[in-house]
Amino acid sequence: MLSTVLLVNFNKTYRPWITSIRNSVFTVEQLVDSNIDFDGQDDGAIHVLIRRNNDYIATGRMLSDGHIGRVAVLKEYREHGYGFKIVSALINEAKNKYLNRVYLGAQLHAIDFYLKLGFLPYGEPYVEANIEHISMEIIFNQ
């Protein structure tokens, strides 16, 4: 099946799709309070949406300082490389914007996923939204 990776804004066209995917993954599956997920920073972020046929199935965002987050793939589409496509697109966008680094808070179960993308952990594990995380980053060569 053909999929398309789109860089989008959190506007009236894409907001409903981004919101729906994140609600499914974070609010319903992981029981994250939607007030934590929707933190008021989406309007200033660049978002990735993946469209498969006529459905949007995955999303992620990057803030202007290189903070990647809200990476979410609908349950039935996991293990097909869509998460990798989202994060790779955001890394490429950071390079295009000449950022020095990208960073994120990885849920502990996802550490290996982010290691494969080139992220390295730093600091101590912490709890956010009742889920254990570790900070990870990629520093770009200057």
N, C-alpha and C positions, 0 to 999 in steps of 0.2 A: 504494500500500500504506500502511496506517495504521501510524504509529509513535507510541510513548508514551515520554515523558521522565519518568524516575523519580528522585527524590532518595532515596538509600538509605544504610544503614550497611553496614560490612564485617562482616556477621554470617553465620550458617550458611545463611540463605536465599540471600543474594546473593554471598557470597564465591566459590562455585564459578564463577559466571558472570563475575565481575570477573577472577578469576584466569585463566580460560580465554581471554578476550579479550586480556588483557595478555600472556600467554604467546605467543599466536599472533602478535601484532604486534611486541612487543619482543624476546622470546627467539628465536623462530623466524625472523622476517623481518629484524630489525635486529641480531641476534646480541648483544643486551645480556644480560649475566649476570643471572640471575633474582635473585641476592642483592642486586644494585644496585636492580632494579625493586622488589622486595618488601623495603623498607627498615625495616619495623617501625612505620611511621607510618600504616598504613591504618586501624587500629582507631579512631584519633582523628579521622579525616578524614570529610568528607561526600563521598559518591560519587554520580555520575550514571550511570545505566544507561539505554540506549535499547533498548526492545523493539519489534521489527517483527514483526507477526503473533505467533507463539509463540516467536520466537528473540530472544535478547539479542545485539546486534550492535556496541555501542559503549559506552565507559566513559570516565570521567575522575574526578579527585578534587580536593578543595581542603582544605588544612590550615587550622587555626583562625586562622592569621595571614594568610590570603588567598593563600597560595601554591598556584597551580593547577598540576597536573601529571598525568602518566600518562594523557593524552588518547590514546585508541586506538580506531580504527574498523576492523573487520574488512575485509580487502582488497576483497572483492566488494561492499562497501557504500560505498566511498569515492566522493567527487565527487557526493554526493546531499544535502549539507548537514547531515549528522549531527554532524560535528565542530563546526560552528557552533552547533548546538543544545546540545551538551554544554557548551561554554565559555560560551554565553549564560546557561544555567541556573545555572552556577557564579557568574558575575558577579552575577546577580540575587540569589542566595543571600547573597553577600557584602554587597550593599546592604541586604538584609533584616536582616543581622547588624550593620549600621552599621559595617562595616569602612571604613577610610580608603582602602584600595587593594587591588588584586589584582596579583599579579606571577607571572612564570613564566620558565623557561628554554626558549626556542623553538629547535628545531632550525632551522638556517639555511634549509633548503628551505621552512620554514613561516612565514617572516617575513611575507610578503604576507597570508597567512591571518589572522594575529594583528593586522596593521595594520587590516584591514577590520573587526575587532571593536573597534577603538579603542585597542589597545595601542601604546605607543611604546617603542623600544629605548633602552637605557642601558648604559653600560660597554663593555667590549671583548669580542669573541667569546672563547669558552673551549671546551675539550673535556671532555665528560662521557660516560662509557661509549663512548669512541672515536668520538663523534659531535660535530661542531661545533654550538655553541649560542650564543645571545645572550640576555641578560636583557631582559625587556620588562615594562611595567607600565601600569596604568590607575590614576590617582589620582582619586578621587571628589571632586566639589565639596562643600564643607562648608556 
